[in-house]
Amino acid sequence: MDVISGKWKVLILWELHHHGVRRFAELRRGLPGVSEKMLTQHVRELEEDGLVRREVYPEVPPRVEYSLTDDGTSLNASLASLGLWGTERIRRTGAAKVTP
């Protein structure tokens, strides 16, 4: 549970799962409400835990891309059933909007 603790980690994993490779600004746009500081912190922790790969390209300006590792992909597969549960709960309770 420590690996996915935090408000944004699961959402970062989900964003990378659905879009494959993302640059930092693309991740931030895909997660409305996340601050740059929190996104940086969570992405670094996910990288340290071996779930996210960070690739730096030696260009000017530097290009950095994030993607899921094999462990990140398998964790996402495990979290899919939790996502289905949440979707069903929202339907059942009639929640109009989900906020991260």
Secondary structure, 3 states (H helix, E strand, C coil): CHHHCCCCHHHHHHHHHHHCCEEHHHHHHHCCCCCHHHHHHHHHHHHHCCCEEEEEECCCCCEEEEEECHHHHHHHHHHHHHHHHHHHHHHHHCCCCCCC
